[in-house]
Amino acid sequence: MIMPRPLFPNRASRGIFRGMNPSTSVASIVILLALMIPGLVYTEGFGRAIAAAREAVTPMLEWFYVALVAFFSALMIWLGMGRYRDVRLGPDDSRPEFGLFPWISMLFAAGTGIGLLFWSIAEPISHMAGNPFVESARSPEGATVALRLAFFHWGFNGWCIFGIVGLVLAYFGYRRSQALTVRAALFPIMGRRVDGPLGHAVDTFAVLATVFGIATTLGLGVQQMNRGLDYVFGIAVNETNQLIIIAVVTVIATLSVMSGLRRGVRRLSVFNIWLSLLLLLFFLAVGPTNYQLNVFIQTTGDYLQHLVEMTFYTNANGIHAWQREWTVFFWGWWIAWSPFVGMFIARISRGRTLREYAFGVLLVPSLFTFIWIASLGGTAIHQELFGAGGITEAVTADVSTALYKTMEAMTDSRWLFQAASLVAILLIAVYFVTSADSGTLVINTILSNGDPDPPRAHRLAWGLGIGVLTAILMLAGGVATLQDAVVLAGFPFSVIIVLMTVGLIRELKRERYAGRTPEKQRLAEEPWTGYDRSL
């Protein structure tokens, strides 16, 4: 007879790793130190090594990431519309823990906040400088294509990656009453071995992907904050000031994560949404409102019309470097983000049905994202097509200037520009804190084998460690090194996500919503042990 699995196995009861899984914790720390120490000593060489590694694997990732994201997208839609759509992420009588608005607030704030604020103008403006889908990029037709491509990288496909990981974790954590860990989803495949070295390796890869995903996000935020402080207060853009910003915000984020999900992360997430709406209203009120609304409706239709084509585009004939520079980077970034965003989504989604979860995660953040890009990116494109221009040149010189150059071009009022810049700086800072504290909490949840309240000392150590890694990557090469590192970090975890989906599909066969064959009925009535019953 197979005995039920303990909820938090392999955790130390005393010593420095008390309350944590020593094997996973030590492995994660050793690997990160092995990367961080050379990065501190040989900064430029570290950046070159990361760039060379990314260049070596990119030809494979051009098709692998594309196929993987297409599969996740189809699976997510099927889970929301198929026979299992009424399955709850918890017992049948459970109901959502959070109301709709706090739930959506936390989804958006922890998911794409800093990245979207950084790229909502910079990406479509960059696509207007050249892309493989239109001959004349700097034209009205090119503007539509540029916005469509930005919608593509921030829309349904990316949220399907987050959604699949979060759904799998929530299903096994709340429906099957297992620990909220990545390895939990592999029970139907690996059986008892999931509590051994293979399970430790799975959680270690999840931690590493999470760390680099967060570091990339924070690195972009630091550059944009420093540029905004330069515009408003004359604080120079240099490495010293960026390191100071990293140190200050890391300390604030670490203090926030010490207070837990309900007190720190939830309140900051809701505050983030209100700040985001304030900045969005500034662009809608001061910018070309009619053009923004036209762009939103037209580009949404254009995006939906070309979604399948863009989803499967792999640059097979090698005629343009655009796909490897943009799509491969974004899919690698979303995959590297997915352990921490997925687990965070899982923690706030208990009690929702698969249908509520799937379409809530896919539609609501994507719709807000489309409005955001149409408003901010559309304003910048309007300036390029019908105004004085100059934003493309500024973005080419320094991508972090995109937001401020656009706001400066919108108004002749210096005080209005500075006020909007202050809101943007504060918004970036709060997004920075929200991403760092939620990510740190998730890392420690993984390392403590799913404990929702991991030891505070470890939360503190990992919060500070993420800040140090962000600083190293910034010193090693800035945005380019951040992009290369996150693409590499996402690859091993992408394989784990595939295994997680296999485990989910196998366990869904036990649900009463499955076809009523005798075998499926027997599985549905059999008590779940968390192990592969064939072992």
CORTAPE-V362829 format. One record per helix or strand of 3 or more residues. SS is the DSSP state (H for helix, E for strand). FROM is the first residue (numbers start at 1). TO is the last residue. If there is no record, write none. Layout:
ss=SS from=FROM to=TO
ss=SS from=FROM to=TO
//
This chain:
ss=H from=22 to=41
ss=H from=43 to=81
ss=H from=100 to=111
ss=H from=113 to=128
ss=H from=140 to=154
ss=H from=156 to=175
ss=H from=182 to=195
ss=H from=197 to=233
ss=H from=239 to=258
ss=H from=261 to=286
ss=H from=289 to=311
ss=H from=322 to=325
ss=H from=327 to=348
ss=H from=354 to=386
ss=H from=391 to=397
ss=H from=399 to=410
ss=H from=414 to=447
ss=H from=456 to=477
ss=H from=479 to=508
ss=H from=518 to=525
//
